[in-house]
Amino acid sequence: MIKEAIILAGGFGTRLQSVVANIPKPMALVNSKPFLSYILDFCAAQGIKKVILAVGYKHKVIQDYCKTRYKDIEIDYSIEESPLGTGGGIKKALQKCNSKNVLILNGDSFLRFSLDEMNSAHKSAKSKFTMALKPMKNYDRYGTVEIDKENKLIAFKEKEATKQGLINAGVYLINRAAFNQLAFADIFSFETEFLIAYIQKWKFNGFISDGMFIDIGIPEDYEKAQKLF
């Protein structure tokens, strides 16, 4: 079972400033509760026992809310005094993990899926990295992920109007030791310098989940979230 998770919660929420100002994006209220609380509730239900919150912008707001424990979850913090990029944030937070495989989640999006099923797929594929993929229709906000018949990722396509495809849901299982062996700078992009650069080298595994998905990064979808939770 997967027991440790990292939640990337350091975003500025620039595109949400018109509706949510002066707080980290994961703390945006959805039906009077911080969006982050729904992610933590999900983690608790899936058996996660420790969460490292990778925080930066106005991190004390998150620390004051979560403190050191949320329900049955131990909470720890990886604090970025200056932005490290998505990759740098993950690299720093992994230093606080001990498990062989660690779940990584974005603090501004939510996918409902079975962590046990994702972990089983991860182990069956003998993968060092598994990405959750969400089937979508009629979208242009996300890039498309292409897979082969064995669910191995073969390409990332740029954002464009797409009738039907799979998107990166921002949920990952990663082999901690293998990732730590890679020579990344302290500041780097997870998407560009890891996902795109290592898609062939690591033979990434895809896990398809058609559960409810929402990304609150823009005002329109933030409003949709109010009806989903």
C-alpha distance (Angstrom), angle and dihedral (degrees) to the residues before:
residue distance angle dihedral
M1 . . .
I2 3.78 . .
K3 3.80 110.3 .
E4 3.81 104.6 168.4
A5 3.79 130.6 61.8
I6 3.78 137.4 178.2
I7 3.80 118.6 -148.6
L8 3.80 115.8 -162.1
A9 3.79 101.8 -138.4
G10 3.79 104.5 154.9
G11 3.78 100.7 98.4
F12 3.81 123.1 131.0
G13 3.80 94.3 -142.6
T14 3.80 91.5 -138.1
R15 3.81 94.9 166.0
L16 3.82 90.8 50.2
Q17 3.80 95.9 53.2
S18 3.81 91.1 104.6
V19 3.81 91.4 63.0
V20 3.83 104.7 17.4
A21 3.80 117.2 36.1
N22 3.81 135.5 -179.3
I23 3.80 99.0 5.5
P24 3.81 133.0 90.2
K25 3.79 111.2 -88.8
P26 3.86 94.6 -115.0
M27 3.82 88.2 59.1
A28 3.81 93.0 60.1
L29 3.79 107.7 127.2
V30 3.79 118.2 -109.8
N31 3.79 110.2 -175.7
S32 3.80 90.3 -19.0
K33 3.83 94.4 -51.2
P34 3.81 128.3 96.3
F35 3.80 111.3 -101.7
L36 3.81 86.9 -126.3
S37 3.80 90.3 64.9
Y38 3.82 91.2 63.9
I39 3.80 90.2 53.2
L40 3.80 91.2 48.9
D41 3.82 91.2 47.3
F42 3.79 88.2 53.2
C43 3.80 91.3 49.2
A44 3.80 90.9 51.2
A45 3.81 91.7 49.9
Q46 3.81 90.4 50.4
G47 3.81 93.4 54.0
I48 3.81 100.2 -102.6
K49 3.81 110.2 157.1
K50 3.81 102.0 -177.9
V51 3.81 130.5 35.8
I52 3.78 125.2 -172.0
L53 3.77 110.3 -157.0
A54 3.81 110.2 -150.4
V55 3.79 99.6 -150.2
G56 3.78 138.5 171.5
Y57 3.80 122.7 141.5
K58 3.84 110.0 68.9
H59 3.81 89.2 -18.7
K60 3.81 92.9 169.4
V61 3.81 88.6 71.2
I62 3.80 88.8 61.1
Q63 3.80 93.8 41.2
D64 3.80 92.1 51.2
Y65 3.80 89.9 52.5
C66 3.82 101.6 42.3
K67 3.82 100.2 27.6
T68 3.84 110.3 175.4
R69 3.80 100.1 -43.4
Y70 3.78 136.9 37.6
K71 3.80 112.7 -171.4
D72 3.84 103.4 -54.6
I73 3.80 94.1 -18.0
E74 3.79 124.0 103.7
I75 3.81 108.7 -136.6
D76 3.80 123.4 -149.3
Y77 3.80 130.1 170.2
S78 3.78 134.9 -132.8
I79 3.79 102.3 -164.3
E80 3.79 121.1 -157.8
E81 3.79 108.9 -155.9
S82 3.81 86.9 -169.0
P83 3.83 126.9 15.2
L84 3.81 113.7 -77.9
G85 3.79 98.3 -176.8
T86 3.79 122.7 -115.3
G87 3.80 92.0 -69.8
G88 3.77 95.3 46.1
G89 3.79 90.1 49.0
I90 3.80 91.7 53.5
K91 3.80 92.8 44.2
K92 3.81 91.8 52.6
A93 3.82 94.5 44.4
L94 3.82 92.6 49.5
Q95 3.80 87.9 64.9
K96 3.79 86.8 72.1
C97 3.82 93.8 52.4
N98 3.80 128.7 90.1
S99 3.81 103.9 -180.0
K100 3.80 124.9 104.5
N101 3.82 91.3 -126.1
V102 3.80 124.4 28.3
L103 3.81 129.9 -163.8
I104 3.80 115.2 -130.1
L105 3.81 121.7 -161.0
N106 3.78 135.3 176.9
G107 3.77 114.9 -120.6
D108 3.81 93.4 -140.3
S109 3.81 100.2 50.6
F110 3.78 136.2 55.6
L111 3.80 132.3 -156.4
R112 3.79 122.4 -178.3
F113 3.82 107.0 -141.4
S114 3.81 142.1 134.0
L115 3.80 110.7 -93.2
D116 3.82 90.3 -165.0
E117 3.82 90.4 55.3
M118 3.78 91.9 46.8
N119 3.80 91.2 49.1
S120 3.81 91.1 48.7
A121 3.81 90.0 52.8
H122 3.81 89.7 46.9
K123 3.80 92.2 52.7
S124 3.80 95.2 41.5
A125 3.80 90.3 54.3
K126 3.82 90.6 46.8
S127 3.77 84.3 -131.3
K128 3.79 130.2 170.6
F129 3.79 89.9 -158.6
T130 3.80 133.0 27.1
M131 3.80 124.5 -177.1
A132 3.80 124.6 -159.6
L133 3.80 111.1 -127.4
K134 3.78 124.2 -158.7
P135 3.85 120.7 -155.5
M136 3.81 109.3 -129.8
K137 3.81 137.2 -179.7
N138 3.80 130.7 -150.1
Y139 3.79 99.4 0.8
D140 3.78 137.1 145.4
R141 3.81 102.3 168.8
Y142 3.80 95.0 80.0
G143 3.77 136.8 52.8
T144 3.80 117.9 -119.1
V145 3.79 125.1 -114.7
E146 3.81 117.2 -146.1
I147 3.80 121.5 -152.8
D148 3.80 136.4 -177.0
K149 3.81 126.9 -125.7
E150 3.82 90.5 -82.8
N151 3.82 92.2 53.8
K152 3.79 92.9 -107.5
L153 3.80 113.2 148.0
I154 3.79 111.3 -115.4
A155 3.82 105.2 168.7
F156 3.79 147.5 2.2
K157 3.81 116.2 -139.3
E158 3.78 123.6 -156.5
K159 3.80 122.7 -107.8
E160 3.80 111.8 -76.8
A161 3.78 139.3 138.0
T162 3.81 104.8 -67.2
K163 3.80 128.8 -179.6
Q164 3.79 96.2 -158.5
G165 3.78 135.3 -5.7
L166 3.79 149.4 112.8
I167 3.79 123.4 -77.2
N168 3.77 132.7 -163.8
A169 3.81 103.3 -101.0
G170 3.81 93.3 -161.0
V171 3.81 93.5 -113.7
Y172 3.80 119.4 120.6
L173 3.78 142.3 173.6
I174 3.79 111.2 -153.4
N175 3.78 134.5 -176.5
R176 3.78 101.0 -122.2
A177 3.81 99.1 -154.3
A178 3.81 94.0 46.0
F179 3.80 92.6 50.0
N180 3.80 92.3 46.4
Q181 3.80 89.8 56.8
L182 3.80 91.5 63.5
A183 3.80 116.0 99.2
F184 3.79 103.0 -123.7
A185 3.79 126.4 156.8
D186 3.78 117.5 -115.8
I187 3.81 89.5 -104.4
F188 3.80 117.0 47.7
S189 3.79 145.5 127.8
F190 3.79 115.5 -100.0
E191 3.79 90.6 -158.8
T192 3.80 98.1 50.1
E193 3.78 105.4 27.8
F194 3.80 97.9 37.3
L195 3.81 112.4 19.9
I196 3.79 97.5 39.8
A197 3.81 96.1 32.1
Y198 3.82 96.7 47.4
I199 3.81 103.9 33.6
Q200 3.81 91.5 107.2
K201 3.80 99.1 31.0
W202 3.79 94.8 54.4
K203 3.83 100.6 32.2
F204 3.80 94.2 -132.3
N205 3.79 116.5 -140.7
G206 3.80 122.2 -135.2
F207 3.79 124.5 -144.1
I208 3.80 113.3 -165.3
S209 3.80 117.5 -148.3
D210 3.78 124.9 172.1
G211 3.79 94.6 -167.0
M212 3.80 123.3 129.9
F213 3.80 111.6 -63.8
I214 3.80 130.8 -170.6
D215 3.80 133.4 168.3
I216 3.81 112.3 -165.9
G217 3.81 94.2 -163.6
I218 3.81 95.1 115.2
P219 3.84 129.0 43.7
E220 3.80 94.3 -113.8
D221 3.79 93.6 56.7
Y222 3.80 92.1 40.1
E223 3.79 86.6 60.3
K224 3.81 90.4 48.6
A225 3.80 89.1 55.1
Q226 3.81 89.9 61.9
K227 3.81 88.3 66.7
L228 3.82 97.2 43.0
F229 3.79 100.8 56.8
